[in-house]
Amino acid sequence: MAQEEGRSLSEVRVRVGASHGITDLAHFYDCWAPDYDKDVAVLQYRAPRLAVDCLTQALSGPPHTALILDAACGTGLVAAELQAQGFLQLHGVDGSPGMLEQTQAHGLYQRLSLCTLGQEPLPSPKVVLPLNDALPRPLALPCPPPQRKSETYSLPVHKSHLL
């Protein structure tokens, strides 16, 4: 089965292992972007589904009214899961132009932005990015407007799990 998806499991593990310790992650993911979805399918990657399950449990309102920021959106695997659960207002940010090119082709987000987390301000002031090390990847939750008028939020961004 792994061969039908593209690379073998051992080849994908080598590729993922190559990401540890490199300094130019944007370039790494740019190169990986065309094969990313097939490769993570080989790994039986469940993080997008788990993240969306967690989000649906945390929100009390109807999903179609929530504005969601998918930080490190990659190729849009989380957005596909979000849309399947009725979330329709999706913004995505990623530090890899190659990943954004892949996800743009899927048409899952209303807004996509190139943004290096922790080095640049987030492009959408209407959402906050709480990260929890227990989660398999970043998870964005809607938040109320800020108490004072401001164009942007100043948010601490913690290093997330890459895979």
Residue, then its C-alpha position, 0 to 999 in steps of 0.5 A: m500500500a505504501q508504494e501506491e502512495g508514492r514513496s515507501l515508509s522508510e523513504v518518508r521517514v528519512r525525509v522527515g528525519a532530514s528536517h531536524g536541525i536544519t535552519d532553512l525550513a522554508h526551503f525544506y518545505d518548498c522542496w517537499a510541497p509537491d509530495y507532502d500530502k502523499d508522503v504524510a499519507v504513507l505515515q498515516y498522519r492523523a494530526p489534522r483530524l485530531a486538531v479539528d476534533c479538539l477544536t470542535q469540542a472547544l467551540s460552543g457556537p455553530p462552526h460556520t460562524a467561527l473565523i479560524l486561523d490555520a497557522a503553519c497551514g502547509t498544503g491545507l490538510v487541516a482546512a479539508e478536515l475543518q470544511a468537512q465539519g462545517f467550518l467555512q471561514l478559514h485563513g491560512v498562514d505558512g512560511s513556505p511559498g511552495m506549501l502555500e502554492q499547493t494549498q491555494a490550488h485546493g481553494l480551501y481558504q478565504r485568505l492565505s498569507l506568507c508569514t514566518l511564525g515567531q519572526e513576523p506579525l500574524p496577518s489577521p488581527k481577528v484571531v489569536l493563536p494559542l498553542n499547546d504543546a500537547l496538541p500535534r500541531p498549531l491550533a487556532l481558536p477564535c477570540p473576542p476583539p481586543q479591549r483596546k483598539s489596535e491593528t494587530y495583536s502581539l502574540p507569543v508564538h511557541k515552537s510547534h511540532l513540525l510533523 
